[in-house]
Amino acid sequence: MPTYGETRDRVGTYFDRTATQTWERLTSHEKVSRIRETVRKGRDRMRALMLSRLPQDLRGARVLDAGCGTGAMASELALRGAQVTAVDISPQLIEIAKRRLHPALTDQVDFLAGDMSDTALGRFDFALAMDSLIYYRDADIGRVIGNLSSRTAQSIVFTVAPRTPLLMAMWHAGKLFPRSDRSPTMVPHDATRLARHCPGTVTKIGRITSGFYISECLEHRS
């Protein structure tokens, strides 16, 4: 069973060495395959759902974008007036996010390459983690949420891969047929079981299914 650090490092290596160009294109406005278009639309819908849990006016608020990828969430938060710390384990994705950020928002977003649970990132009013915890097991997610909750005044909005028959079948197939060049394996979760590993209260917000994209939004409050 891999440790949190081993999984984190594998995710970083994958996005830096294998999937950077694919991820850059998927999160752009370029034309992609029909399958990837469903993933793109699903991610757009999930981002909107997560943002709906925060105030429209975020002026004066500090927000952590934990696992910011190419920066779409950070940009939306900055447009609402937030001061954003956007962190990702992949330096390559951070560089893409920096290039994409509108110059008018530069002073509101601090992009950093590193671990989303690093206490040196400071304290926040809100934290969001969109699809950045999907590779970790219950106990690891619980530790990350516990770490963030001690430094987040209001809520943590995050996503997990839900425990559906399809995702469970894919997960078991991935365990049976590992490939060195494949993406890190998503770990499906039951929200009720996961909540037992987290301090405070975890509430189901909604599930987004769009073709090959499926993700469940949860909200943690202390």
C-alpha positions, -999 to 999 in steps of 0.1 A, spaced: 0 0 0 16 33 -11 21 61 15 8 96 10 42 108 0 47 80 -25 14 87 -42 20 125 -42 54 120 -58 39 97 -85 12 122 -93 38 150 -96 60 128 -119 30 118 -141 19 154 -147 54 167 -152 67 140 -175 38 122 -191 6 143 -192 16 179 -193 7 185 -229 -25 165 -227 -36 184 -196 -26 217 -211 -48 210 -241 -77 196 -222 -79 227 -200 -76 251 -229 -102 261 -256 -86 239 -282 -106 212 -300 -103 178 -284 -117 144 -289 -154 137 -280 -143 117 -250 -120 145 -237 -147 170 -244 -170 152 -220 -142 154 -194 -137 191 -201 -175 198 -197 -176 177 -165 -148 196 -150 -164 229 -159 -196 219 -142 -178 207 -111 -158 239 -108 -190 259 -110 -206 236 -83 -177 241 -60 -176 278 -65 -213 280 -57 -205 271 -21 -185 303 -16 -197 339 -15 -198 358 -48 -179 386 -31 -146 374 -18 -129 407 -13 -107 404 18 -108 366 19 -78 344 16 -85 312 -4 -64 281 -9 -66 264 -43 -51 230 -34 -40 213 -65 -46 242 -88 -35 225 -121 -35 250 -149 -52 277 -129 -89 279 -139 -102 279 -103 -76 304 -91 -86 328 -118 -123 325 -110 -116 331 -73 -95 362 -81 -123 376 -102 -145 375 -71 -119 395 -53 -101 368 -33 -64 367 -24 -55 332 -37 -27 309 -29 -27 283 -57 -5 253 -51 2 222 -72 27 193 -69 36 198 -106 59 227 -115 50 222 -152 13 229 -145 22 259 -123 41 274 -152 11 270 -175 -12 285 -149 11 315 -145 11 321 -183 -27 319 -185 -35 342 -156 -48 376 -168 -23 403 -160 -49 423 -141 -51 394 -116 -14 389 -110 -14 407 -76 -42 385 -63 -28 351 -71 4 335 -57 13 303 -76 35 278 -58 48 243 -67 46 220 -37 25 200 -13 -11 212 -8 -9 203 29 23 223 37 16 243 68 39 270 55 12 280 31 -5 297 60 -41 303 71 -72 307 50 -109 316 50 -118 289 25 -99 260 8 -108 242 -24 -94 209 -37 -108 199 -71 -99 164 -81 -65 167 -64 -74 141 -37 -88 115 -60 -56 93 -59 -55 89 -21 -70 65 4 -94 74 32 -69 78 59 -46 100 38 -75 123 27 -86 125 64 -51 136 74 -51 163 46 -85 176 55 -75 176 92 -44 195 84 -63 221 63 -92 224 88 -68 235 115 -59 265 92 -92 272 75 -117 294 92 -149 285 72 -151 256 48 -131 232 27 -148 222 -5 -132 191 -22 -140 163 -45 -135 125 -45 -141 97 -70 -174 82 -59 -177 45 -52 -198 34 -82 -199 0 -99 -181 14 -130 -153 31 -111 -148 1 -88 -145 -22 -119 -119 2 -134 -101 3 -101 -98 -34 -98 -88 -37 -135 -60 -12 -128 -47 -32 -99 -47 -64 -120 -31 -48 -151 -6 -21 -139 14 -1 -165 44 20 -158 32 48 -181 -5 49 -169 -19 77 -149 -20 73 -111 -51 51 -102 -81 69 -88 -94 55 -55 -132 54 -53 -147 65 -20 -179 61 -1 -186 96 14 -200 82 47 -170 60 53 -146 88 43 -163 112 67 -152 89 96 -116 97 88 -122 135 88 -126 158 118 -157 179 119 -186 174 95 -185 163 59 -216 170 37 -224 157 3 -230 186 -21 -235 169 -55 -222 145 -81 -212 154 -117 -212 128 -144 -202 137 -179 -191 108 -201 -158 95 -187 -158 122 -160 -174 114 -126 -167 132 -94 -184 140 -61 -183 173 -43 -181 173 -5 -179 201 20 -161 200 53 -168 223 82 -152 221 116 
